[in-house]
Amino acid sequence: METLFASLTILTFLTGIAVVLGFIRPVWVLWFLHRSNRLLVLKYYGIAFLLLLFTWLLLENVRY
């Protein structure tokens, strides 16, 4: 359980950093697409960040 929680924490922080970097310059995080804009950053990384954050918070409440 601790390994899952640690992995989830790291992934949550990485996607959060990707969202911030994508708002500054979208091509830094969307290098694999032909077009990159801030809306696509929210689509790819924002949704993943929210899902990971809610899962992280849920597991944190279950853990204690």
N, C-alpha and C positions, 0 to 999 in steps of 0.2 A: 504494500500500500504506500509505503514511503517513496518508493521508486516512481510509482505512478504520480504521486503528488509533486515530486521534484520535477519530473518531466513536464507535467502540466504547467507548473510555475514558469519554467524556462520557456516553453512555447508561448505562453501568454505574454511574457515580457518581450520576446522576440517579435511577435506580431504587433504589439503596441509600438515598438520602435520602428517597425516597418510602416505603420500608419503615419507616424510623425515624419519620417523621412519621405514618405510618398506625398505628403502635403507640401513639403519644401520643394522637392523635385521628383515628380512621378516616375521618371525614367530610371531612377536608382533602384526602385523595387519592382517595376514592371518592364524589365529589360527584355523579357521573353515575348512581348507583344509588339506588333507593328505600330499601334497607337497607344499612347499612355496619357491619361489625364487623371485628375483628382477623383472623379466619380468612379473610375475603374479601381482606384486604390481603395476606396470605400467598399466597393463591391467585393473584391477579392480578400483584402486584408481586414477590413472593418467588420465584416460578418464573421470571419474566423476569429477575430479578437473578441467579439462579443460572446460567441459560443464558448470559447475557451475560458473567458472571464467568469461567465455564469457557472460553468462546470467547476471551475476552481473554487469559487465561493461556496457552491453546494457541497463539494467534498470537504472543504475546510470546516463547515458547520457539522458535517457528519463525523469528521475525525475527532472532534472534541466533544 
